[in-house]
């Protein structure tokens, strides 16, 4: 089976936010400037990757998330969202849903079916397997956020918050992300 070891981008040390960029971070892959390929070709050998590693993205700046994620994977640290379960509320517009689901799963998120909301639904939904709260996951539509909060009694998380956490490779406080 083929495995991806490297993601190559342009010459700068920051790159655009793309699905491949986020999947590279989530998978702990090398995300390198194309200069690594050029220089390796010229030297006729694969050079040390570290000087060519991306330092972040154009929106978040130099967070060094690619290196942090790669090192965390190499050291077998728990995934960024280990023991976190979410269910979708409404549409996810940040990227195609199947790609977003793959991204979530690669950082440790378990995607579950939405609970049936009713009078007997406890305010604090628990996952039997992980004993962690199941969070509603929505896009950044304020109406959906309020509806999810009202129906479940649980503060939902947004797709944008998840993306920002992956981009920084750390769990950020939800209030740090503007809705």
Beta strands, then each sheet from edge to edge (+ up, - down):
strand 1: 6-9
strand 2: 14-15
strand 3: 30-33
strand 4: 56-57
strand 5: 84-88
strand 6: 109-111
strand 7: 134-138
strand 8: 157-158
sheet 1: 1+ 3+
sheet 2: 2+ 4+
sheet 3: 6+ 5+ 7+ 8+
end
